[in-house]
Amino acid sequence: MKIVVAGGDGFCGWPTALYLSQKGHDVTIVDNLVRREIDVELGSNSVTPILPLEERVAAWKGVSGKDIEVRIADLTDYDAVASVFQDLEPEAFVHFAEHRSAPYSMIDREHAIENHRNNVEGTLNVLWAIKDFAPDCHLVKLGTMGEYGQPNIDIEEGWIEIEHKGRKDRLPFPKAPGSFYHLTKVHDSDNIMFACRIWGIRATDLNQGVVYGLETDETRLDPRLVNRFDYDAVFGTALNRFIIQAAIGHDLTVYGNGSQTRGYLDIQDTVRCIEIACENPADRGEFRVYNQFTEQFSVKELAEKVQKVGADLGLDVKIAPTENPRVEKYDHYYNAVNTNLLDLGLQPHLLTDEHLAEVLKVAMNNTDRVKRELVMPTVTWK
């Protein structure tokens, strides 16, 4: 299958591109390298030393014998997007190419606007290009479980049956996003759903939970293929931050009382979910939503897991609640449905002590790359 992986230089996109290539698909990475530019802007870096994209792809060719084409292009440039679809004629377009950080979108007005411009405009360009040049192409779009917020009812997979004043309908599940970034994902979902309805586009919206982990079978083949590892308070997820804090002897900074609960999944399951979506495309005109996560944890539970594994490795790990820079619910109900991908064959990797120890050892071996001034949050919602 001809597959474009947009954002293929990023944390999710890079291992996905390798995985699909290893499976025999014809893969092209499209990326504008903005994530590396944001590292420069923030004075941050990946804990793991990652090569330039062209060198990464060359290393993959050397290890696997398989080619991955690279196109440096920005999805907000419609001419560039149109050229991708005209030249490559992809059967699936995997869309990771968005600014993915809630704190980044909350830095200030300019960052909120840039987050919307990049994410919403880029996705609109992809939708128009599919309509104009590749009407059978299947859009596989990375959404987020953060679109839903923390409702006091079970979170269904994108849709909900409603009965109101004696009448019934199947409607999009209500959304209550928690940042401007999450709002862009809601806008994306609405725009994609609209395009499916009026143009007959086929699309799968993958509302992904928080991704943890570092390596896949493919990235483990050679140190030059290592995935990026974000740890700072802007792009580092809670679990990554706890792992780095444990490695450098910093207290685990749990925001608030730590009861905030979310869905999580291993990066190894992310790449498999993309494969499942590509190989089981939506019908023409179908807007399909899958909740892409495997387990649910509170922030405090994650900290306690890291504390235990860190102690097993000889680290003195303390948990220290800190003021929450975000505005979010505590002690809330959270129960989300995630059956569609499981029904299609996903076999989850669960968050075991062994897995945490593997990632923590990588962090411990790279503590010299950690900029400690970036570990604590500086961006506040308030």
Backbone torsions as a table, in degrees:
resi	resn	phi	psi	omega
1	MET	NA	139.3	174.3
2	LYS	-82.9	116.5	-175.3
3	ILE	-127.5	127.9	170.7
4	VAL	-96.1	130.7	173.7
5	VAL	-110.6	100.4	178.4
6	ALA	-81.8	131.9	-171.9
7	GLY	81.6	29.0	-173.9
8	GLY	-74.9	0.2	174.7
9	ASP	-96.2	-1.7	-173.1
10	GLY	-92.0	-176.3	-174.3
11	PHE	-60.6	-43.4	177.1
12	CYS	-88.0	-37.3	-173.8
13	GLY	-67.9	-39.6	-177.4
14	TRP	-63.3	-54.9	179.2
15	PRO	-64.6	-28.1	176.4
16	THR	-66.4	-43.7	178.7
17	ALA	-60.8	-43.2	179.4
18	LEU	-64.8	-44.1	-178.3
19	TYR	-61.4	-47.2	-179.3
20	LEU	-66.6	-36.8	176.4
21	SER	-63.4	-45.2	179.8
22	GLN	-61.1	-31.3	179.6
23	LYS	-78.0	-1.6	174.9
24	GLY	99.8	4.6	179.2
25	HIS	-80.2	155.2	176.5
26	ASP	-87.9	103.2	-169.0
27	VAL	-108.2	135.1	170.9
28	THR	-124.1	129.7	174.3
29	ILE	-92.1	130.3	171.7
30	VAL	-117.1	124.0	-176.9
31	ASP	-155.4	145.3	175.6
32	ASN	-101.6	4.1	176.0
33	LEU	64.3	19.7	-176.8
34	VAL	-66.9	-28.2	179.7
35	ARG	-62.0	-37.0	176.5
36	ARG	-68.1	-35.8	177.4
37	GLU	-66.1	-35.8	179.0
38	ILE	-66.8	-35.6	173.4
39	ASP	-54.9	-44.7	179.5
40	VAL	-64.4	-44.0	179.7
41	GLU	-58.5	-44.7	-175.6
42	LEU	-86.3	-7.3	-174.7
43	GLY	69.0	27.0	-175.5
44	SER	-106.8	-173.3	-177.8
45	ASN	-169.4	166.0	171.6
46	SER	-82.0	137.6	175.7
47	VAL	-59.0	-40.9	175.7
48	THR	-84.8	135.9	179.9
49	PRO	-75.6	112.0	-178.0
50	ILE	-103.2	140.4	-179.1
51	LEU	-77.7	161.8	168.9
52	PRO	-56.2	152.1	-172.9
53	LEU	-56.4	-45.9	-178.6
54	GLU	-60.0	-37.7	179.3
55	GLU	-72.0	-35.2	176.5
56	ARG	-61.4	-45.9	-178.7
57	VAL	-66.0	-39.4	177.4
58	ALA	-63.1	-39.4	177.6
59	ALA	-64.0	-39.9	176.9
60	TRP	-61.4	-41.7	177.3
61	LYS	-60.6	-42.9	-179.8
62	GLY	-66.0	-35.9	-177.0
63	VAL	-80.7	-41.8	-170.0
64	SER	-105.7	-20.5	-172.9
65	GLY	77.7	7.3	-176.1
66	LYS	-108.1	142.6	-179.9
67	ASP	-92.6	137.7	166.6
68	ILE	-123.3	120.1	178.2
69	GLU	-77.1	148.1	178.3
70	VAL	-122.6	132.5	171.7
71	ARG	-125.4	121.3	175.5
72	ILE	-86.6	107.3	-175.2
73	ALA	-153.8	151.9	-178.7
74	ASP	-108.3	127.5	-177.9
75	LEU	-67.3	-14.7	175.7
76	THR	-80.8	-4.3	175.2
77	ASP	-99.2	102.4	-173.3
78	TYR	-63.7	-35.9	178.4
79	ASP	-60.0	-40.9	179.2
80	ALA	-66.9	-41.4	179.0
81	VAL	-64.9	-43.6	179.3
82	ALA	-60.2	-40.6	179.5
83	SER	-62.9	-39.2	178.2
84	VAL	-58.5	-47.0	-177.6
85	PHE	-72.8	-36.8	179.7
86	GLN	-69.8	-42.2	-175.2
87	ASP	-78.2	-39.8	-170.9
88	LEU	-96.7	-24.8	-177.8
89	GLU	47.8	58.0	-176.2
90	PRO	-68.3	146.9	173.0
91	GLU	-88.1	-25.2	175.4
92	ALA	-139.9	140.3	177.4
93	PHE	-121.0	108.0	-179.0
94	VAL	-92.7	117.7	-168.5
95	HIS	-108.3	95.7	172.1
96	PHE	-102.7	-1.5	-163.0
97	ALA	-81.8	63.9	178.0
98	GLU	-135.9	152.6	170.6
99	HIS	-64.9	121.2	-166.8
100	ARG	-108.1	13.0	-173.2
101	SER	-109.1	125.1	174.2
102	ALA	-63.9	-49.0	178.7
103	PRO	-59.2	-36.7	-179.7
104	TYR	-60.7	-38.5	-179.4
105	SER	-73.1	-13.5	-176.2
106	MET	-106.6	6.6	-178.1
107	ILE	-60.2	-49.7	179.9
108	ASP	-167.9	-178.2	-177.8
109	ARG	-58.9	-43.3	-176.8
110	GLU	-62.1	-40.8	-179.4
111	HIS	-71.0	-35.5	176.9
112	ALA	-62.8	-42.9	-179.9
113	ILE	-68.1	-42.4	179.7
114	GLU	-64.5	-37.4	177.0
115	ASN	-60.3	-44.5	177.1
116	HIS	-66.3	-43.8	-178.0
117	ARG	-60.9	-49.5	-177.8
118	ASN	-63.9	-48.8	-171.8
119	ASN	-76.2	-51.6	-174.3
120	VAL	-74.0	-45.3	-180.0
121	GLU	-65.0	-41.7	179.4
122	GLY	-60.6	-44.0	179.6
123	THR	-67.2	-38.9	176.3
124	LEU	-61.3	-40.6	177.8
125	ASN	-62.2	-40.4	177.8
126	VAL	-62.8	-43.3	179.8
127	LEU	-62.0	-44.6	179.0
128	TRP	-65.0	-38.9	-179.7
129	ALA	-66.5	-38.3	176.1
130	ILE	-62.6	-46.4	179.2
131	LYS	-58.9	-44.3	-173.2
132	ASP	-78.4	-34.3	-168.1
133	PHE	-127.6	-18.6	-175.1
134	ALA	-147.8	64.7	-173.1
135	PRO	-62.1	-19.3	178.1
136	ASP	-92.8	-5.3	-178.7
137	CYS	-65.5	137.2	179.9
138	HIS	-93.4	118.2	176.4
139	LEU	-85.3	120.9	175.0
140	VAL	-110.4	104.6	-169.0
141	LYS	-109.6	130.2	176.3
142	LEU	-82.6	107.3	171.1
143	GLY	-94.3	-150.7	-179.2
144	THR	-155.0	144.6	173.2
145	MET	-62.1	-19.9	178.6
146	GLY	-65.0	-13.2	175.2
147	GLU	-61.3	-33.9	-172.6
148	TYR	-78.6	-26.7	-171.4
149	GLY	74.4	-146.4	-179.4
150	GLN	-126.7	70.8	-178.5
151	PRO	-70.3	157.3	-179.0
152	ASN	-88.3	25.5	174.2
153	ILE	-135.5	165.5	177.0
154	ASP	-61.5	140.0	178.8
155	ILE	-88.9	113.9	178.5
156	GLU	-82.5	175.1	-177.4
157	GLU	-88.0	77.9	171.9
158	GLY	87.5	-33.0	-173.2
159	TRP	-129.7	157.2	179.2
160	ILE	-145.6	139.3	176.0
161	GLU	-83.2	123.7	-177.3
162	ILE	-117.5	134.4	169.7
163	GLU	-114.3	124.6	-176.3
164	HIS	-141.7	119.4	178.8
165	LYS	52.8	43.4	174.2
166	GLY	84.9	0.6	179.7
167	ARG	-120.7	153.1	-178.3
168	LYS	-121.7	150.5	174.6
169	ASP	-156.6	158.3	174.3
170	ARG	-103.1	115.6	-171.3
171	LEU	-126.0	157.3	174.2
172	PRO	-57.6	140.0	-179.7
173	PHE	-62.6	137.7	-179.8
174	PRO	-58.2	144.7	-176.8
175	LYS	-115.4	142.2	177.2
176	ALA	-143.8	66.2	-174.5
177	PRO	-63.6	153.9	-172.5
178	GLY	-105.2	6.4	178.3
179	SER	-160.5	168.8	175.8
180	PHE	-63.6	-34.2	175.1
181	TYR	-58.8	-50.0	-179.6
182	HIS	-63.9	-31.4	174.6
183	LEU	-62.4	-38.4	178.8
184	THR	-62.2	-34.8	178.8
185	LYS	-67.5	-36.7	175.8
186	VAL	-64.5	-44.1	177.0
187	HIS	-58.8	-43.3	177.8
188	ASP	-57.3	-48.7	-177.9
189	SER	-59.8	-43.4	179.2
190	ASP	-64.0	-42.2	-179.7
191	ASN	-66.2	-39.8	179.3
192	ILE	-67.2	-44.7	178.7
193	MET	-58.7	-42.2	178.4
194	PHE	-62.7	-44.5	-179.0
195	ALA	-65.1	-37.3	176.5
196	CYS	-63.2	-41.5	-176.1
197	ARG	-69.8	-39.4	-173.7
198	ILE	-97.1	-25.9	-176.4
199	TRP	-111.5	-8.0	-178.7
200	GLY	76.7	20.0	176.8
201	ILE	-66.2	148.0	175.3
202	ARG	-103.1	128.3	-174.7
203	ALA	-147.4	143.1	171.8
204	THR	-119.6	120.3	178.5
205	ASP	-99.0	113.5	-176.9
206	LEU	-98.5	101.1	178.5
207	ASN	-80.4	93.8	-170.2
208	GLN	-86.8	141.2	171.9
209	GLY	-76.8	-172.1	178.5
210	VAL	-71.6	128.7	-177.3
211	VAL	-93.5	133.9	175.1
212	TYR	-123.1	176.5	-179.8
213	GLY	94.9	178.2	-174.2
214	LEU	-138.5	-50.9	-170.3
215	GLU	-106.6	154.3	167.8
216	THR	-122.9	174.5	178.8
217	ASP	-56.1	-35.4	-176.9
218	GLU	-74.6	-44.6	-178.4
219	THR	-68.1	-22.9	179.1
220	ARG	-74.4	-10.8	-175.1
221	LEU	-69.1	-24.8	-175.8
222	ASP	-160.1	136.8	179.7
223	PRO	-57.3	-24.9	-179.5
224	ARG	-71.8	-12.8	-178.5
225	LEU	-98.3	5.7	-174.0
226	VAL	-56.4	145.7	178.5
227	ASN	-81.4	159.7	177.6
228	ARG	-75.1	155.0	-176.1
229	PHE	-135.4	99.7	-179.7
230	ASP	-85.6	138.9	-176.1
231	TYR	-134.3	-14.7	-174.9
232	ASP	-71.6	167.3	-174.3
233	ALA	-74.8	-4.9	177.2
234	VAL	-95.1	-47.6	-177.5
235	PHE	-109.5	-12.6	179.6
236	GLY	-79.9	130.0	176.1
237	THR	-72.3	167.6	-177.4
238	ALA	-55.4	-46.4	-177.0
239	LEU	-66.2	-43.8	177.3
240	ASN	-59.5	-42.4	-179.9
241	ARG	-63.3	-42.1	179.1
242	PHE	-63.2	-41.6	-179.4
243	ILE	-61.7	-45.2	179.7
244	ILE	-67.3	-42.0	178.7
245	GLN	-60.4	-40.7	177.8
246	ALA	-63.1	-42.0	-176.5
247	ALA	-64.5	-34.1	-176.1
248	ILE	-99.0	4.9	177.8
249	GLY	80.3	22.8	178.7
250	HIS	-96.2	145.2	175.3
251	ASP	-59.1	147.7	175.9
252	LEU	-78.7	112.7	-172.0
253	THR	-90.2	94.9	178.0
254	VAL	-83.1	125.1	-179.9
255	TYR	-73.6	123.5	178.7
256	GLY	64.7	-142.2	-178.3
257	ASN	-87.5	-2.2	173.6
258	GLY	78.8	10.5	-178.1
259	SER	-84.7	-4.9	-179.8
260	GLN	-60.6	124.3	-173.3
261	THR	-115.3	139.0	-179.6
262	ARG	-142.1	169.8	172.3
263	GLY	-89.2	143.7	-177.7
264	TYR	-131.9	156.0	171.0
265	LEU	-154.5	156.7	179.1
266	ASP	-77.0	145.9	177.4
267	ILE	-58.3	-28.7	177.1
268	GLN	-65.0	-30.5	177.3
269	ASP	-80.4	-30.0	175.2
270	THR	-56.7	-50.2	-176.0
271	VAL	-65.7	-35.7	178.1
272	ARG	-68.7	-39.3	178.6
273	CYS	-62.0	-39.3	177.8
274	ILE	-62.9	-43.8	178.1
275	GLU	-60.0	-45.1	179.6
276	ILE	-59.7	-44.6	-178.9
277	ALA	-64.6	-42.3	-179.1
278	CYS	-65.7	-40.1	-175.3
279	GLU	-83.1	-8.7	176.0
280	ASN	-128.7	70.2	-170.8
281	PRO	-67.2	154.4	173.1
282	ALA	-66.6	156.9	175.7
283	ASP	-74.3	162.9	174.3
284	ARG	-58.2	130.2	179.9
285	GLY	81.0	1.3	-177.4
286	GLU	-94.9	127.6	170.1
287	PHE	-103.4	105.8	-172.7
288	ARG	-107.1	136.6	-178.8
289	VAL	-122.7	125.8	173.7
290	TYR	-118.2	136.6	171.2
291	ASN	-86.5	113.8	-169.9
292	GLN	-102.8	85.7	173.7
293	PHE	-155.7	166.6	-177.4
294	THR	-123.5	-28.2	-179.1
295	GLU	-142.0	161.8	176.5
296	GLN	-120.3	133.4	178.3
297	PHE	-138.3	152.2	167.5
298	SER	-88.2	162.2	178.8
299	VAL	-60.8	-40.1	179.8
300	LYS	-63.9	-40.3	178.1
301	GLU	-60.2	-40.6	178.6
302	LEU	-63.8	-44.5	179.3
303	ALA	-60.1	-41.8	-180.0
304	GLU	-66.0	-35.5	176.2
305	LYS	-63.6	-45.7	179.8
306	VAL	-65.6	-38.7	178.0
307	GLN	-58.7	-45.7	-178.4
308	LYS	-65.1	-48.9	-178.0
309	VAL	-66.3	-38.6	177.3
310	GLY	-60.8	-42.4	178.4
311	ALA	-62.3	-39.2	177.7
312	ASP	-61.6	-27.5	179.7
313	LEU	-95.2	9.6	176.0
314	GLY	88.0	15.2	-179.4
315	LEU	-97.3	141.8	176.5
316	ASP	-90.7	97.8	-171.4
317	VAL	-108.5	121.8	177.3
318	LYS	-115.0	147.4	177.0
319	ILE	-102.9	128.8	-176.5
320	ALA	-131.6	101.7	175.0
321	PRO	-56.5	140.4	-179.2
322	THR	-135.1	162.4	-178.9
323	GLU	-59.7	135.4	-176.8
324	ASN	-81.5	120.1	177.8
325	PRO	-75.0	-13.1	-177.9
326	ARG	-96.6	169.4	172.0
327	VAL	-112.7	106.4	-176.0
328	GLU	-152.1	161.5	-176.9
329	LYS	-78.4	149.0	170.6
330	TYR	-111.7	156.5	174.3
331	ASP	49.8	41.6	-175.0
332	HIS	-97.8	158.6	172.8
333	TYR	-72.3	138.3	176.3
334	TYR	-152.4	111.9	177.6
335	ASN	-148.8	108.8	-175.4
336	ALA	-111.8	145.2	177.7
337	VAL	-83.5	139.5	178.8
338	ASN	-147.3	47.4	-171.4
339	THR	-90.9	-24.2	-171.0
340	ASN	-62.1	-47.5	-179.0
341	LEU	-69.3	-35.6	176.0
342	LEU	-63.2	-40.5	179.3
343	ASP	-65.0	-27.1	179.6
344	LEU	-89.3	3.3	171.7
345	GLY	116.5	3.3	177.9
346	LEU	-65.0	129.2	175.3
347	GLN	-115.3	99.9	-167.6
348	PRO	-64.7	145.0	163.9
349	HIS	-92.0	123.6	-176.2
350	LEU	-96.5	162.5	-175.4
351	LEU	-81.1	88.7	-179.3
352	THR	-93.9	163.9	174.9
353	ASP	-61.2	-36.4	-179.7
354	GLU	-62.9	-41.4	179.4
355	HIS	-66.3	-45.1	178.1
356	LEU	-60.1	-39.9	-179.7
357	ALA	-63.7	-38.5	178.9
358	GLU	-59.8	-47.3	-178.3
359	VAL	-71.2	-38.3	179.9
360	LEU	-63.6	-36.0	177.5
361	LYS	-65.7	-38.2	175.3
362	VAL	-61.3	-44.0	178.5
363	ALA	-61.9	-42.6	-179.2
364	MET	-64.4	-31.2	179.4
365	ASN	-80.0	-8.1	-176.8
366	ASN	-127.7	25.7	-177.7
367	THR	-63.4	-22.3	178.8
368	ASP	-67.1	-16.2	-179.7
369	ARG	-93.1	-5.9	-176.5
370	VAL	-82.8	126.1	174.3
371	LYS	-93.5	103.5	-169.2
372	ARG	-63.9	-24.9	-179.4
373	GLU	-69.9	-11.0	-178.7
374	LEU	-96.6	-3.4	-172.6
375	VAL	-74.8	-35.2	-178.3
376	MET	-91.6	146.4	-175.7
377	PRO	-69.3	142.8	173.7
378	THR	-121.7	-13.1	179.6
379	VAL	-96.0	129.1	179.3
380	THR	-122.9	142.7	177.4
381	TRP	-69.3	-27.4	-170.9
382	LYS	-85.4	NA	NA
